[in-house]
């Protein structure tokens, strides 16, 4: 699963932050063509928002109900300046929808609990 599969939610898990359900986008693309990368990522983020707003998240993962919802993108490569601007706009859009957004480059230690 990856950013190139816009209709697939890559990972859903309980986060280390209390009472947070984390939806993770796995992004392995470089930023050689920043605009194309942004468009691919935009499709993926829109699909994640639709997954949350349609209540599919809560039907598929009942433990997520009532928790803080965060979309996090994990990049293999750091965003270029255009990518940073895109991520700032994505943050504004996702927050205005009532959810949280974050991103990081590389992986951190394992996440606490998988939701199934």
WOWO-V30296 format. One record per residue. RES is the residue in three letters. PSI is psi in whole degrees, 0 to 359 (* if undefined). OMEGA is omega in radians with two decimals (999 if undefined). D_LAST is the distance of its C-alpha to the last C-alpha in Angstrom with 2 decimals. Layout:
RES/PSI/OMEGA/D_LAST
RES/PSI/OMEGA/D_LAST
//
This chain:
UNK/142/-3.13/17.02
UNK/178/3.13/19.49
UNK/335/-3.11/21.54
UNK/356/3.08/23.56
UNK/84/-2.97/20.89
UNK/336/-3.10/21.12
UNK/11/-3.14/19.02
UNK/131/3.01/15.87
UNK/121/-3.02/13.49
UNK/306/-3.12/13.46
UNK/143/2.98/10.75
UNK/129/-3.08/8.72
UNK/162/2.96/8.60
UNK/135/-3.07/10.36
UNK/168/3.08/13.93
UNK/333/3.06/16.80
UNK/125/-3.09/18.50
UNK/142/3.05/17.90
UNK/36/3.13/16.08
UNK/131/2.96/15.07
UNK/131/-3.02/12.13
UNK/125/3.04/13.10
UNK/118/-2.99/13.14
UNK/133/3.01/14.92
UNK/127/3.09/17.61
UNK/114/-3.05/18.93
UNK/107/-3.11/22.69
UNK/1/-3.04/24.94
UNK/146/3.02/27.96
UNK/179/-3.06/31.25
UNK/24/3.14/33.34
UNK/320/3.03/36.41
UNK/86/-3.01/36.16
UNK/316/-3.09/34.80
UNK/316/3.10/35.15
UNK/318/3.12/33.27
UNK/315/3.13/30.46
UNK/319/3.14/30.35
UNK/319/3.10/30.22
UNK/315/-3.13/27.30
UNK/322/3.11/25.39
UNK/317/3.10/26.47
UNK/317/-3.12/25.04
UNK/314/-3.14/21.64
UNK/322/3.07/21.72
UNK/321/3.11/22.96
UNK/321/3.10/20.09
UNK/316/3.11/17.61
UNK/317/3.12/19.82
UNK/321/3.12/19.90
UNK/320/3.14/16.10
UNK/308/-3.03/16.19
UNK/333/3.11/19.50
UNK/358/-3.11/18.80
UNK/4/3.10/16.03
UNK/324/3.11/13.61
UNK/313/-3.04/11.36
UNK/332/3.05/11.43
UNK/320/-3.10/11.35
UNK/327/-3.11/8.25
UNK/80/-3.07/6.47
UNK/332/3.12/8.86
UNK/345/-3.14/8.57
UNK/341/-3.08/10.21
UNK/132/3.10/13.16
UNK/359/-3.12/16.28
UNK/159/3.02/15.35
UNK/134/-3.11/17.45
UNK/127/3.14/16.22
UNK/133/2.99/17.40
UNK/127/3.12/17.76
UNK/133/3.05/18.80
UNK/129/3.06/20.64
UNK/112/-3.10/21.10
UNK/145/2.96/24.43
UNK/326/-3.10/26.07
UNK/141/3.14/29.44
UNK/141/3.11/30.76
UNK/146/3.03/31.51
UNK/178/-3.12/35.17
UNK/320/3.08/37.05
UNK/322/3.09/36.18
UNK/320/3.09/32.51
UNK/318/3.11/32.82
UNK/316/3.10/34.47
UNK/315/-3.11/31.78
UNK/326/3.07/29.06
UNK/317/3.10/31.17
UNK/320/3.11/31.40
UNK/318/3.10/27.66
UNK/312/3.14/27.13
UNK/316/-3.12/29.64
UNK/313/-3.10/28.11
UNK/320/3.11/24.52
UNK/323/3.13/25.90
UNK/338/3.07/28.15
UNK/355/3.08/25.19
UNK/13/-3.12/23.93
UNK/178/-3.12/21.26
UNK/157/-3.09/21.60
UNK/141/3.03/22.21
UNK/166/3.03/22.81
UNK/160/3.11/23.44
UNK/160/3.08/24.36
UNK/127/-3.10/26.04
UNK/179/-3.10/24.64
UNK/149/3.03/21.71
UNK/181/3.10/21.43
UNK/160/-3.09/20.08
UNK/149/3.11/16.40
UNK/151/-2.95/14.03
UNK/301/-2.96/13.06
UNK/128/3.08/9.42
UNK/138/3.09/6.38
UNK/125/3.07/3.79
UNK/*/999/0.00
//
